[in-house]
């Protein structure tokens, strides 16, 4: 969610907030967690559900300093188990009538995933995209930015006034 910028002021602000985090409690981590939970709730609402296992596997990680948050499938095991989410998010081209999308030539080898044989020229229909990642961020962008800006202002104000350590 948090993007790194090449702008000089952004790097200085991040360094200042990181140093503040080392010396006192900042309000950035709870604000970032709240923003991440808001985006996660929207993702779980927008995600198409068959069994609901994929939406239950979405997790949040917020760095202790509060400068970074990650939302989504975390961990190698879950990434392998829910690999198909990218096909739901972006859709597929399909493979019908021996021709691939764009009328390209057939594949000369058999289709198999190691366990199942799908035939030499399987008919795989194209699937439309059902995006849920980008819309969940777009829907919540104003709220998240306002909450994080407020937390940064309060943290910087507390640091400049020398308000006590937590």
C-alpha positions in Angstrom: 0.0 0.0 0.0 2.7 2.5 0.9 4.8 3.4 -2.1 8.4 4.4 -2.1 9.1 7.6 -3.8 12.4 8.9 -5.3 11.6 12.4 -4.2 14.1 13.8 -1.7 11.5 15.2 0.8 9.8 11.8 1.0 13.0 10.1 2.0 13.7 12.7 4.6 10.2 12.4 6.1 10.5 8.6 6.2 13.9 8.8 7.9 12.5 11.3 10.5 9.5 9.1 11.2 11.7 6.0 11.5 13.9 7.9 14.1 10.8 9.1 16.0 9.6 5.5 16.2 12.9 4.5 17.8 12.6 7.1 20.6 8.8 7.4 21.2 5.5 5.8 20.4 4.1 7.1 17.2 0.5 7.1 16.0 1.4 6.0 12.5 1.4 2.2 13.1 -2.2 2.1 14.5 -3.4 4.4 11.7 -1.7 2.2 9.1 -3.2 -1.0 10.6 -6.7 0.6 10.6 -6.2 1.7 6.9 -5.0 -1.8 6.0 -8.0 -3.4 7.7 -10.3 -1.1 5.8 -8.8 -2.1 2.5 -8.8 -5.8 3.5 -12.5 -5.7 4.3 -13.2 -4.2 0.9 -11.1 -6.8 -0.8 -13.0 -9.6 1.0 -16.3 -8.0 -0.1 -15.2 -7.6 -3.8 -13.6 -11.0 -4.2 -15.8 -13.6 -5.9 -16.5 -16.5 -3.5 -16.8 -20.1 -4.2 -15.8 -21.6 -0.9 -14.5 -18.4 0.8 -11.2 -20.0 1.6 -9.2 -17.5 -0.6 -10.8 -14.4 1.0 -10.1 -15.9 4.5 -6.4 -16.4 3.5 -5.9 -12.7 3.0 -3.7 -11.2 5.7 -2.3 -7.9 6.9 1.3 -7.1 7.9 2.2 -3.7 9.2 5.8 -2.8 9.9 6.5 -1.9 13.6 7.5 1.6 12.5 4.1 2.0 10.7 5.8 3.1 7.5 4.9 0.0 5.5 1.8 -2.2 5.2 1.2 -5.3 3.1 -2.3 -6.7 2.4 -2.9 -10.0 0.6 -1.7 -13.6 0.4 1.4 -13.9 2.6 3.7 -16.8 2.8 4.9 -19.5 0.4 2.3 -22.1 1.3 -0.7 -19.8 0.8 0.9 -18.4 -2.5 1.0 -21.9 -3.8 -2.4 -22.9 -2.5 -4.2 -19.9 -3.9 -2.2 -19.4 -7.2 -5.5 -19.3 -9.1 -6.4 -15.8 -7.7 -4.4 -14.2 -10.4 -6.6 -15.8 -13.0 -9.7 -14.6 -11.2 -8.2 -11.1 -10.9 -7.0 -10.7 -14.5 -9.0 -13.2 -16.5 -7.8 -15.8 -19.0 -7.5 -15.8 -22.8 -8.9 -19.3 -23.4 -8.0 -22.1 -25.8 -10.9 -23.3 -27.9 -11.1 -25.4 -31.0 -7.4 -26.2 -31.2 -6.5 -22.5 -31.6 -5.3 -20.2 -29.0 -6.4 -16.6 -28.7 -5.3 -14.5 -31.6 -5.6 -17.6 -34.0 -2.1 -18.7 -33.1 -0.9 -22.3 -33.7 -1.6 -25.3 -31.5 0.7 -26.6 -28.9 2.4 -29.8 -30.1 2.7 -31.4 -26.6 0.1 -32.8 -24.3 -1.6 -30.7 -21.6 -1.0 -32.0 -18.2 -0.4 -30.6 -14.7 1.5 -33.8 -13.6 -1.6 -35.5 -12.1 -4.4 -34.9 -14.6 -4.3 -35.3 -18.4 -6.3 -32.6 -20.2 -5.9 -34.0 -23.8 -3.8 -32.8 -26.6 -6.0 -29.9 -27.6 -8.3 -29.1 -24.6 -11.1 -26.6 -24.9 -10.5 -24.1 -22.2 -12.9 -21.1 -22.3 -11.8 -17.6 -21.8 -12.7 -16.2 -18.4 -13.5 -12.5 -17.8 -11.5 -10.6 -15.2 -13.1 -10.0 -11.8 -10.8 -7.4 -10.3 -10.7 -6.9 -6.5 -7.2 -5.7 -5.7 -7.1 -2.3 -7.5 -10.8 -1.4 -6.8 -10.3 -2.0 -3.1 -7.5 0.5 -3.0 -9.3 3.0 -5.2 -12.5 2.9 -3.1 -10.6 3.6 0.1 -7.9 6.0 -1.1 -9.3 9.2 0.3 -10.1 7.8 3.7 -6.7 6.1 4.0 -4.7 9.1 2.9 -6.6 11.4 5.3 -6.1 9.0 8.2 -2.4 8.6 7.5 -1.8 12.3 7.0 -3.5 13.0 10.4 -1.4 10.4 12.1 1.8 11.8 10.6 0.9 15.3 11.6 0.1 14.2 15.2 3.3 12.2 15.4 5.4 15.1 14.1 3.7 17.5 16.5 4.3 15.3 19.5 8.0 14.9 18.5 8.5 18.6 18.0 6.9 19.4 21.4 8.9 16.7 23.1 5.8 15.0 24.5 6.9 12.0 26.6 8.0 8.5 25.5 5.4 5.8 25.5 
